[in-house]
């Protein structure tokens, strides 16, 4: 794995948002790094940390106050890398809408809150911690299906639209922070298809794309981030580091 400036600094401070397969795989890989100083893991269901450098904090994604409280845990230390992995595609009461008649306002609201609106709230909460002279990255997991240009099949209305909104929030943030946070690279990442709770119902015997393990995904995403600098801010990349059209 390459080591870009933001991940190669001494005393590396990281925030991972989420508690699923990708988030915990990223934490495990980062804990292998000797230069990791501190890692905050923000999730709705904290567990016992796997390393003394890790602190797990409970958040509510629709309550900005919990995000602000989590940011206070850094104690004015500079933040070098924030990765948001939280997203929703399905659940006990929702499934991706294949047709227009399946759309409901409740599902759209839930999708947009989780997949889109959380990102600017995170940036708002951690803005001060990311504004310093050392290189830094804020990366948020998007999805290829959120690309308007790439949409050739339709369906999955709320998920596609909420990820497209996520991408617009991120692109707009990157333009503002070019001026105010000059050392920060703001990027969207498509993690590929990962064997996880989010994707498991859709990985059938007929699925013909590569399926990554959590460890493979974490290795790939950290490798992509390791190749980025502030000059790449505002980009949208897949797990192989290839650009994706907005």
N, C-alpha and C positions, 0 to 999 in steps of 0.2 A: 504494500500500500504506500502510495506517495504521501508526503507530508508537506502540505502547503503551509504558508505562514501562519494562518489562524489556528492550525492544529499543532504547530510545531513550537509554539511559544512555551517558555518555562512557566510553571505555575498555571497550567491550563485549567480554566474554569468553564464548566459546561452546564447547560440546562437542557434536559430532555423532557418534552411534554408528551405524556401518554403512558399507558401501562400495558400495552399489548405486545404481541410477538416482536414487531420491529423495534419498538422502544426498548424492550428488555435486552434484545440482542445488541443494540447499539451501546447500552450501558455496559454489558459484559465485555464488548470489544474495547471500549474506552478505558475500562479498568485494567486492561493489559498494558496500558501506556504508562511508562515511568514518569512522564512529565505531567500527568493528571494530578491536579491539586485538589479540586473540589468538583463534585457533580450533584446537582439538584435534579431530582426526578419528580415531576409534577403529574399527578394522576388522580382519578376519581376514587381509586381503591388502593392506597399505599400498602406496600408489603415491607417485611423486614429487609433492610439493605443488605446487598451481597458483599459490600466492601466498606471499610471505615471512612473512606472518602466520599461515600454516597449518602445523601440525605433525601428521604422520600417525604413529600409534602402533599397533602390533600388539597385539591382545587375543585371548584364548580365552574364549568366552562361558561355558564351564563351569569356568573357573578364576578365582575371585574375586581371587586374588593379582595377576593381570594387570590387573584393573580398579583395584585399590588402587594399583598402580604407576603407572597412567595418571593417576590423580588427583593423584599427587605432582608430575606435570609442571606443574601450575598454580603451584607455588611459593608457596602461601599466598595467591594472588590470588583475589578474589571471583569466583564463577561466576554469570553472569546468565542463561544459557539452556542447557539440556541437552535435546537431542532424540534420542530413541532410534528408529531406523528399522529395526532388525533384525527379521526375521521369516522363517518358512519355511512354505511351502504344499505344495511338491512338490520332487522331486529325481530323480536317476537311479534311486533305489531306493524312492521313496515317491510316492504319488499320493493326492489327497483321497479318503477312503472314502465312497462313495455308499451303501453298505449295511453293516449290522452285521457280516456275515460277513467283510468285508474288513479289519476292525480287527486291528492287531497291537500287542503291548506295546512293541515297538521304535519304531514310528511314534509312538505316544502319548508315550513318554518324550522322543523328539527334539522333538516339537511343543511339549510343555510346557516343556522346558528353554529352547528358543529364544524361543518366543512369550510365555511367562509368567514363568518364573523369573529371566530376565535382568534384568527391570525392578527388583525389589527389591534385587538385588545391585548394580546401578548406583546406586540411591538410597543404599544403604549406603556405597559407595565415595566418593561425591561429597557426602555429607551435610554435612560440615564446610565444603566450598567453597561450598555453597549457603546456608549460614546466616550472613547478614550483614544490614546495615541497608538495602541497596539492593534494589529489586524484582528478582525472579527467576522463572524458569519451568522446570519439568521437564515435558516433553511426550513422550508415547510413542505410537507408531503402533499403533492397534488395528484393528478392522475391523467394519463393520456386521454381518457374519455372526456376530460375537461377542455381539451383543445377544440375550439370551434372549427378550425380549418380541417382537423383530422376526423371530424364527425361524418362518417359515411353510412352509418347503420341506424342512427336514431335510437329511440328508447332511452330508458334510464333517465327520465326527465329531471328529477330533483337532484340526483347525484351529478349528472353532467353540468347542469346549470349552477349548482353550488360550487363545484370545482372551478368553473369558468369565472365565477364571482371571486373566488379565492385568488385566482391568478390576476385579476384586475386589482384587487387590494394590494397584492404583492408588488406588481409592476408599479403602481402608483407610489407605494412606500419607497421603493428603490429610487425613484426619481427625486422624492423629497430628501431622502438620506444621502444622495450624492452630494448635497450641499451641507447638511447638518451633521452627518455621520460619515465622513469621507473615507474612513478605514473599514467600513462595514460592507460586506458582500451579501446582498439580499437575493436569494434564489428559491425557485420552486423545483422540487424533485419528484419524478415518477419512479416509485420503487420497484416497478415490475410486478408480476404476480407472485405473491409470497404465500406460502402455506400458513394460513392464519385464520382466526375466527372470521375476519372480514371476507376472505376470498373462498373459504372452504366449500360453501354450498355451490359454487360455480365451477369448481375443478372436477370435472367428470372425466369419464374414460375417453370422451370425444374432444377434450380440451387439448389443442395442438400447440400451445405455446409453452415456453420453458417456465417451470415453477421453481422458485427459489426457496431455500430454507431461510429461516430468520438470520442465521449466521452468514449465509452467502449474501443476503441483502445488506446486512450491516457492513460487511467488508466492502461491498460495491459502493454503497453510499458514502462511506468515509473516504474511500479512494477518490470518488468524484469531488468531494469537498476539499480533499487534499490538493487538488489541482487548480482550485479557484483562488482568485484574489479580488480585491475591490473593483478591478477593471471588468470583472464578469458580472457585476451586480445587475439585477433585472433579468437574469436568464432563467430558462426553463429547460431542465436536462433530465434524461432518463438515467436509469441505474448504471448504464454503460458510459455515461458522460456525453451522450449524443444529444444535440439540441432538439427540442420539440417545438413545433409551430404553435403560436398562441391560438 
